[in-house]
Structures are given as C-alpha cells and as structure tokens.
C-alpha cells in the first residue's frame, strides 16, 4: 500500500512570517527543519498505519526545502521545480491515500497565516464554479482524478476549516490558530509532530473507507489577478477568456488541466511583476 504526501511550509507549527518561508529569510533554516519534522512525522505515521511505500513531494517555493537526511529512509522524495503537476506531482492511480501537510488558507482568507493560492504575488482570488478554491481543493481534485482520496490535511485553523468545507470527509490537524495573516497561537513543533504522526496513522488505516474528491466537470476556473498587467499576460494562454480588468476565466475538462492552466497563468503573470 503506497501513500502519497505533499508538504508545504506556511501551515507548519511556528511559521507566521515570510521571513521564515523564503530561502533568503533570516529564519528559513529553522523553519525548513520544522517542515522536515512534520513531513517525517507523516511518513512515520503512514508506515505505522500500514503503508509499505511512501512518496513525499516537497511542495513549497522552489520545492527544495526538505532536509533529506532527516527523513525516514524508507520514503522516496520528489523535489525541484518546475513540475507538471506542481504540489501533487507523483500522485498516481493505486495509491491508497494522499496526506497534505503544512498547508495554508486560500487567497483572500481572513485570519489565515500567509494566505495565498499558488502564487500570492499575482493571484488575488481563485474560484472554481463560482466558489473560492484554495490549494487544498485544487490539489485534492487532481488526486481525485487519479482515484486517490485525501485522508489528512494539517495547517492552521482556517486552512483546516476550509479543507473540511471544500472537500468534505477529511481528517485535519490544527497546529496553530491564526489571528491575522502574520500572527498565530501555535503548538510546539514537538507536539505538532506527535499529533501529525498519530493522525496520519489513523488516516491511512481508514483510507479504504474514503472517497476521492471528484467535482463535476468541466471546471469553470476564474482568477482575479493582482493587476491588469497580470491578466494581460495570462490571457495569452489559448482558451483563456478575459472577463474583467483583472479577471481571466477558463473551462478545464479535468482537474490536471485546471492545475496546469493555473501554473501557466501565474508564470506568465509573474513576468509582469516589477
């Protein structure tokens, strides 16, 4: 039984500021070890729960953050960027479950640590079918297209609430309560690792009871960009419809296409940021 783990950083216990999440930041080296600790806790929990194989995808920033020598050697690692399916690269049919560790609230959330959706500098808001979607929902839909259910999401209280609202039947671990975008009440990294390991084991044990997240197709994507220049660039993607000064729309036939369009839009939009 193979388990898939996607690991981000903003939702890790103790992380509250961009200075901790950027490679050039003063506290980055400490935060990447907190991230690695939570990833390893999920790996250990997955094996505790009956997995015989685990693959971990480094899903933050340049996707080269995890301290590999600190991870359980039984796990395999996906790292580096650009990846065709970004935060869920490596998800494939036959995997028992996906675990999303260190995730965060979507763009334009209130009281969500470092809230954003894929590229915060250019994406002001992301909607699918007229409903706000975050990275959890987007990535869960890609997993669902492969027949893989999301069994666990960890992060701040807002992230976890959004996960339950958007994808339904999913276990969550709240490692901090966000007060604002840059402040939270957090449990310790040690306590977070303990809770994540226990929750991952439980989630993997009940993976066979879970249903993948499979929203109705096609998927009507809309993104409000930070500036009209960002939308100008995104509009270059074939099939894109400009629906407003800062808004682009696209009808995706499936979730993997949705994710690739989001990546193409954001990469193009980022070229306009000065």
Beta strands, then each sheet from edge to edge (+ up, - down):
strand 1: 2-7
strand 2: 53-58
strand 3: 76-78
strand 4: 97-103
strand 5: 123-128
strand 6: 131-132
strand 7: 150-156
strand 8: 171-180
strand 9: 183-186
strand 10: 219-225
strand 11: 241-242
strand 12: 247-252
sheet 1: 3+ 2+ 1+ 4+ 7+ 8+ 9-
sheet 2: 6+ 5- 10+ 12- 11+
end
